[in-house]
Amino acid sequence: MSVRVRFAPSPTGPLHIGGVRTALYNYLFARKNGGKMLLRIEDTDQNRYVPGAENYILEALQWIGIEIDEGQGVGGPHAPYRQSERKDIYREYAEQLIAADKAYYAFDTADEIEAMRKRLEEAGADAAQYNAITRLQMNNSLTLSADEVQQRIANDDPYVVRIKIDPKQDIRFKDIIRDWVAVHASTLDDKVLLKSDGMPTYHLANIVDDHLMGITHVIRGEEWLPSAPLHVLMYQYFGWTAPQFAHLPLLLKPEGNGKLSKRDADLGGFPIFPLQWQDPTTGTIARGFREDGYLQETLVNFLAFLGWNPGTEQELFTMDELIEAFSLERIHKAGARFDITKAKWFNQQYLKAKSDEELADLVQSQTSGIERQKLLKICHLMKDRVTFSQEILSEAAFLFEAPTTYEEAIVTGKWNADAIKAITAYVDDLKVYEGDFLADSAKAVWAAAAERVGVKMGKVMQALRLAVTGAGHGPDLMLTMEILGKDEVILRLEKALQILPQV
């Protein structure tokens, strides 16, 4: 049996990071097993549809590196892949359940349903549900005559189609992550399968589509676990073989207590969406991992570890390595704490691993006006000291502006007579130096100048850095001076000699 999985988001806004992880796990599982990854758009709730959300989903998956084999945006033999375009298919299967006495028409108004729930609550019922007991007191095709049902339908009276739960059975299925799950059918209510507008609910649409599209494994969030027994029962009602289920653990707040929300992200100052999103109604902008400077490989690696581990000490994976190592059996049952500091660590590691050319391409896409060779040197100088690529230039501001202030603690502790003597000699030697001003030559001239005036180079190195950058600590000083160029270094040293204390 060829593995076929699906990612089926709803276009109700930006794709939550939990949904991205679900898509990633589906993709890794499909690739590991030589299977196919499908993308289906579940847009049956038209009241919650948000313009632009579908394109956002497609762009986000593409940026992350999840390749869709079949589905929306790609096409395939089971088109259309938008559920709103498959209404007639769902109605056909709803009618099939009615004909088999596994579902029924229900004509109850909202007021009648609310009155029923109120009566149950006042009677102290455990759950105010439309179920095998209460349905016998309601207006549906189980309590009305066949003629009256047909007349109501002919009159265009609003109705829904509800599943008819047989309460005298146990429903059991094996979840790949959670092992056996058992629920007694008496705890289930008669869920709506087809709404009064003709649109299916998730319960009907996803069962029908998964069957027709040959889905072998349903890998989805833990929030769908309570619905899984109903779905298993529906497969039985249709006489279909159910796919294997795997319900993923929740993503938890950074502190670990409760489900991660957008409010948590806003309060914590971190993104919760893969890409930046602008609300089409309010214009409000929600930040995205991409725009915040996280690399694609960072997000993939970070999300893979939110609920799964490879069973080894390895932490940094390429997508191909993740595919090779991935298995559903190594996914935890417990919720995964969303630790944004770990995401930042991943980003640091991937930035360090990039070549100067790759980093320069990233930085050049964010700015302009810096000569390419100089930018390459800046990237080399700074990549071990930043978390995000956009910090390379902001943290290297000392390369573009001469210092106007000097770190007081270093002035007090390191700016002394030996420093002044050595730096003065260095300025003199630089003025007559005619070779290429590279890091090695800058160091050689500095060493020779310090030795000529009888000063140990190491003892005054921090003072030299102070004079060049205004700070006592920073990246490689000799490469810094190479990037600045000999003339700029001379100007900065002379300025420091003029304005810093003469000891």
C-alpha positions in Angstrom: 0.0 0.0 0.0 1.4 3.3 -1.1 1.4 6.0 1.7 -0.8 9.0 1.0 -1.1 11.8 3.6 -2.8 15.2 3.4 -2.6 18.6 5.0 -6.0 20.2 5.1 -5.9 23.7 6.5 -8.9 26.1 6.6 -8.4 29.6 4.9 -9.5 31.5 8.0 -6.4 33.6 8.5 -2.7 33.1 8.6 -1.3 29.6 9.1 -0.6 29.0 12.8 2.8 27.5 13.6 1.1 24.4 15.0 -0.4 23.9 11.5 3.0 24.3 10.0 4.3 21.5 12.2 1.4 19.3 11.2 2.2 19.9 7.6 5.9 19.2 8.2 5.3 15.9 10.0 3.0 14.8 7.2 5.6 15.7 4.6 8.5 13.9 6.5 6.4 10.8 6.9 5.4 10.8 3.2 8.9 11.2 2.0 10.3 8.7 4.4 7.9 6.1 3.1 8.1 7.0 -0.6 4.5 8.3 -0.5 2.6 11.3 -1.6 1.7 14.6 0.2 -1.7 16.2 -0.7 -2.9 19.7 0.0 -6.7 20.2 0.5 -8.4 23.5 1.4 -11.2 23.0 3.9 -13.3 26.1 3.3 -16.7 24.8 4.0 -17.2 27.4 6.8 -17.8 30.4 4.5 -18.5 32.7 7.4 -14.9 32.3 8.6 -13.3 32.6 5.1 -10.6 35.3 4.9 -9.4 36.6 1.5 -5.8 36.0 0.9 -5.5 33.2 3.4 -5.3 30.4 0.8 -2.4 32.2 -1.1 -0.7 32.7 2.3 -0.9 28.9 3.0 0.6 28.1 -0.4 3.4 30.6 0.0 4.2 29.5 3.5 4.5 25.8 2.6 6.7 26.7 -0.4 9.0 28.9 1.8 9.3 26.1 4.4 10.3 23.6 1.7 7.2 21.4 1.8 6.7 20.1 -1.7 3.0 19.2 -2.5 2.6 16.3 -4.8 -1.1 16.6 -5.4 -3.8 19.1 -4.5 -4.6 22.8 -4.5 -2.1 24.7 -6.5 -0.7 21.6 -8.1 -3.8 19.7 -9.4 -4.3 15.9 -9.6 -6.8 13.2 -10.3 -9.1 14.0 -7.4 -9.7 17.7 -8.3 -11.2 19.9 -7.2 -9.2 20.2 -3.9 -11.3 23.0 -2.4 -14.1 21.6 -0.4 -16.5 24.4 -1.3 -16.3 23.2 -4.9 -17.2 19.6 -3.9 -20.7 20.3 -2.3 -22.6 17.9 -4.6 -20.2 15.1 -3.7 -20.9 15.5 0.0 -24.7 15.7 -0.4 -24.6 12.4 -2.3 -22.9 10.6 0.6 -25.1 12.3 3.2 -28.1 10.9 1.3 -26.4 7.5 1.2 -26.2 7.5 5.0 -29.9 8.5 5.3 -30.9 5.7 3.0 -29.0 3.3 5.2 -30.7 4.6 8.3 -27.3 5.9 9.5 -28.4 9.6 9.3 -31.5 11.7 9.3 -33.0 15.1 8.4 -33.5 17.5 11.3 -35.7 20.6 10.9 -35.3 22.0 14.4 -34.9 25.8 14.7 -32.1 27.3 16.8 -34.7 28.3 19.4 -36.0 24.8 19.7 -32.5 23.4 20.1 -31.7 26.0 22.8 -35.0 25.2 24.6 -34.1 21.5 24.6 -30.6 22.2 26.0 -32.1 24.4 28.7 -34.6 21.7 29.8 -31.7 19.2 30.1 -29.6 21.6 32.1 -32.5 22.3 34.5 -33.0 18.6 34.9 -29.3 18.2 35.8 -28.3 16.2 32.7 -24.6 15.5 32.4 -24.5 16.8 28.9 -27.1 18.9 27.0 -26.8 17.0 23.7 -28.8 16.2 20.6 -28.4 12.5 20.9 -30.1 9.1 20.8 -32.5 10.1 23.7 -33.3 13.7 22.9 -33.7 13.2 19.2 -37.0 11.4 19.8 -38.5 14.7 21.2 -37.3 16.9 18.3 -38.5 17.7 14.8 -36.6 15.3 12.5 -37.2 12.5 10.1 -37.2 10.0 13.0 -40.2 11.6 14.6 -42.1 13.0 11.6 -43.9 11.0 9.0 -42.3 10.3 5.7 -44.9 12.4 4.0 -44.3 15.4 6.3 -40.6 15.1 5.8 -40.9 15.2 2.0 -43.4 18.1 2.3 -41.0 20.1 4.4 -38.2 19.5 2.0 -40.4 20.5 -0.9 -41.4 23.7 0.9 -37.6 24.5 1.2 -37.9 24.4 5.0 -34.3 24.7 6.5 -32.9 21.4 7.6 -29.6 19.8 8.5 -28.5 16.2 8.2 -27.4 14.6 11.4 -25.6 11.3 12.0 -27.6 8.7 13.8 -25.5 7.3 16.6 -26.2 3.8 17.7 -25.5 4.2 21.5 -25.1 0.5 22.2 -21.5 -0.1 21.0 -17.9 0.5 21.9 -15.7 2.3 19.4 -12.1 1.3 19.4 -9.1 2.4 17.2 -5.4 2.3 17.5 -3.6 5.6 17.3 0.0 5.4 16.2 1.1 7.9 18.9 -1.4 7.2 21.7 -2.0 3.4 21.3 -5.6 2.1 21.8 -8.4 4.6 22.2 -11.8 3.3 23.3 -15.0 5.3 23.6 -18.6 4.2 24.3 -21.0 5.5 21.6 -23.5 6.6 24.2 -21.1 9.6 25.0 -21.4 10.8 21.4 -24.0 13.2 20.1 -25.7 13.2 16.7 -23.3 15.6 15.0 -24.5 17.7 12.0 -23.0 16.3 8.8 -24.7 18.6 6.3 -25.5 22.2 7.2 -28.7 24.1 6.2 -26.7 26.0 3.5 -25.8 22.7 1.8 -22.2 22.8 3.0 -20.8 19.8 4.9 -19.3 20.0 8.3 -15.7 18.8 8.8 -16.9 15.5 10.1 -18.5 14.5 6.8 -16.2 16.3 4.3 -12.9 15.1 5.7 -14.2 11.4 5.9 -15.5 11.5 2.3 -12.5 13.3 0.9 -9.9 11.1 2.7 -11.6 8.0 1.4 -12.0 9.3 -2.2 -8.4 10.6 -2.2 -7.0 7.4 -0.9 -5.5 8.8 2.3 -3.8 6.1 4.2 -2.6 8.0 7.3 -4.3 11.0 9.0 -1.7 12.9 10.9 -3.4 15.9 12.7 -3.4 17.9 15.9 -4.5 16.5 19.3 -7.5 18.8 19.2 -9.2 16.4 16.8 -8.7 13.4 19.1 -12.2 13.8 20.7 -13.7 13.7 17.2 -11.8 10.6 16.1 -14.3 8.0 17.5 -17.1 9.7 15.5 -14.9 9.5 12.4 -14.1 5.9 12.9 -17.8 5.1 13.3 -18.5 7.0 10.1 -16.0 4.8 8.2 -17.9 1.8 9.6 -21.3 3.3 8.5 -20.0 3.7 5.0 -18.3 0.3 5.0 -14.9 1.8 4.3 -11.5 0.9 5.7 -10.4 3.7 8.0 -6.9 5.2 7.6 -4.4 5.0 10.4 -4.6 7.9 12.8 -1.8 9.8 14.5 -2.8 12.7 16.8 0.1 15.1 17.4 0.8 16.7 20.9 -0.2 20.3 21.6 2.2 23.2 21.3 2.4 24.7 24.8 3.2 28.2 26.1 6.9 28.9 26.7 6.4 28.3 30.4 4.7 25.0 29.6 1.2 25.6 31.1 -1.5 25.7 28.5 -1.9 25.8 24.8 0.2 28.3 22.8 -1.8 31.3 21.5 -1.2 34.4 19.5 -1.6 36.4 22.7 1.3 34.5 24.2 3.4 35.3 21.2 2.5 39.0 21.4 3.3 39.2 25.0 6.6 37.2 24.6 7.7 39.3 21.6 8.0 36.4 19.1 6.2 35.3 15.9 3.6 32.6 15.8 3.1 32.6 12.0 5.6 31.4 9.4 5.2 34.6 7.3 4.1 38.1 8.1 0.3 38.6 7.8 -1.7 41.7 7.2 -5.3 41.4 8.2 -7.4 42.4 5.1 -10.1 44.0 7.3 -8.2 45.9 10.0 -4.8 46.3 8.3 -3.2 44.9 11.5 0.2 43.3 10.8 1.2 40.1 12.6 4.9 39.3 12.5 6.3 36.2 10.7 9.3 34.0 11.3 10.6 34.8 7.8 10.4 38.5 8.2 11.9 38.4 11.7 15.0 36.9 10.2 14.6 33.2 10.9 16.0 31.0 8.2 13.9 28.3 6.5 16.1 25.5 7.8 15.8 27.0 11.3 12.1 26.8 11.3 12.1 23.3 9.9 14.6 22.0 12.5 12.9 23.8 15.4 9.4 22.5 14.5 10.6 19.0 14.0 11.9 18.9 17.5 8.6 20.2 19.0 7.2 16.8 19.9 9.7 14.5 18.2 13.3 13.5 18.8 15.6 11.3 16.7 16.8 9.2 19.7 20.4 10.5 19.2 22.4 13.5 20.3 22.2 15.1 16.9 20.3 18.4 16.9 21.1 20.0 13.5 19.4 18.3 10.5 18.9 19.1 6.9 15.5 18.3 5.5 16.9 15.1 3.9 18.4 14.0 7.2 15.0 14.7 9.0 13.3 12.6 6.4 15.7 9.7 7.0 15.4 9.9 10.8 11.7 10.6 11.1 9.1 8.2 12.5 5.7 8.7 14.0 6.6 6.3 16.8 9.1 8.7 18.2 6.5 11.5 18.6 5.7 12.2 22.3 2.2 12.1 23.7 2.8 15.0 26.0 2.6 18.6 24.9 5.7 20.3 23.5 6.9 23.6 25.2 7.4 26.4 22.6 10.9 27.6 23.6 11.7 30.5 21.3 15.3 30.7 22.7 15.9 27.3 21.1 14.7 28.7 17.8 17.2 31.5 18.1 19.9 29.0 18.9 19.1 27.1 15.8 19.2 30.3 13.7 22.7 31.1 15.1 24.0 27.7 14.2 22.7 27.9 10.7 24.0 31.4 10.1 27.4 30.3 11.3 27.3 27.4 8.9 26.6 29.6 5.9 29.3 30.7 3.5 30.2 34.4 3.3 28.7 34.4 -0.2 25.4 33.0 1.1 25.2 35.5 3.9 26.1 38.3 1.7 23.2 37.4 -0.6 20.9 37.5 2.4 22.1 40.8 3.6 22.2 42.3 0.1 18.5 41.5 -0.2 17.9 43.7 2.9 20.0 46.7 1.9 21.9 48.3 -0.9 24.9 50.5 -1.5 27.6 48.3 0.0 30.4 47.1 -2.3 30.2 43.3 -2.6 33.8 42.5 -1.5 33.4 44.7 1.6 30.1 43.1 2.4 31.7 39.6 2.1 34.3 40.6 4.7 31.6 42.1 7.0 29.6 38.9 6.9 32.8 36.9 7.7 33.6 39.2 10.6 30.1 39.2 12.1 28.4 35.9 11.5 29.6 34.3 14.7 28.3 37.2 16.7 24.6 37.6 15.5 21.4 35.7 15.7 19.7 37.1 12.6 21.1 38.2 9.3 19.7 41.7 9.6 21.8 42.1 12.7 25.0 41.8 10.7 24.9 45.5 9.6 23.3 46.9 12.7 25.8 45.2 14.9 28.6 46.4 12.6 27.6 50.0 12.8 31.2 50.8 14.1 32.4 50.0 10.5 30.4 52.8 9.0 30.6 55.5 11.7 33.7 56.6 13.6 33.2 56.5 17.4 32.0 59.6 19.1 32.2 58.1 22.6 34.6 55.7 24.2 33.8 52.9 26.7 34.6 54.6 30.0 35.8 51.4 31.8 38.4 50.7 29.1 39.6 54.3 29.0 40.1 54.2 32.8 41.8 50.8 32.8 43.6 50.5 29.5 44.3 53.9 28.1 47.8 54.6 29.5 51.2 55.9 28.5 52.2 52.6 26.9 49.0 52.6 24.8 49.5 56.2 23.7 53.2 55.5 22.8 52.4 52.3 20.8 49.4 53.8 19.0 51.3 56.9 18.1 54.1 54.7 16.7 51.5 52.7 14.8 50.1 55.8 13.2 53.5 56.9 12.1 54.3 53.5 10.6 50.9 53.2 8.8 51.5 56.6 7.1 54.6 55.2 5.4 53.3 51.7 4.8 52.6 51.1 1.1 51.6 47.5 0.8 48.1 46.0 0.7 46.3 46.7 4.0 45.0 43.3 4.9 44.4 41.8 8.4 47.8 40.1 8.4 49.7 43.2 7.3 47.8 45.4 9.8 48.8 43.0 12.5 52.4 42.9 11.4 52.8 46.7 11.3 51.2 46.9 14.7 53.5 44.3 16.2 56.6 46.0 14.7 55.5 49.4 16.0 54.8 48.2 19.5 58.2 46.3 19.6 60.0 49.4 18.3 58.8 51.5 21.3 59.3 48.7 23.8 55.6 47.9 24.5 54.2 44.4 24.7 51.5 44.3 22.0 49.1 42.2 24.1 49.0 44.7 26.9 47.8 47.5 24.7 45.6 45.6 22.3 42.4 46.6 24.1 43.4 50.2 23.9 43.9 49.9 20.2 40.4 48.4 19.8 39.1 51.3 21.9 40.7 53.9 19.6 39.3 52.2 16.4 35.8 51.2 17.5 35.1 53.1 20.8 34.6 49.7 22.6 36.8 47.4 24.5 35.3 44.2 23.0 34.2 43.1 19.6 35.0 40.9 16.6 38.4 40.3 15.1 40.2 43.7 15.3 42.6 43.1 12.4 39.9 42.1 10.0 37.9 45.1 11.3 40.8 47.4 10.3 41.1 45.7 6.9 37.5 46.5 6.2 37.9 50.1 7.4 41.0 50.6 5.3 44.3 52.2 6.2 43.2 55.8 5.8 40.1 55.4 8.0 42.1 53.6 10.7 44.7 56.4 10.7 41.9 59.0 11.1 40.3 57.1 14.0 43.6 56.6 15.8 44.6 60.3 15.5 41.2 61.3 16.7 41.5 59.1 19.8 45.0 60.4 20.5 43.7 63.9 20.4 40.6 63.6 22.6 41.4 60.8 25.0 43.3 61.7 28.2 47.1 62.3 27.9 48.6 60.3 30.7 
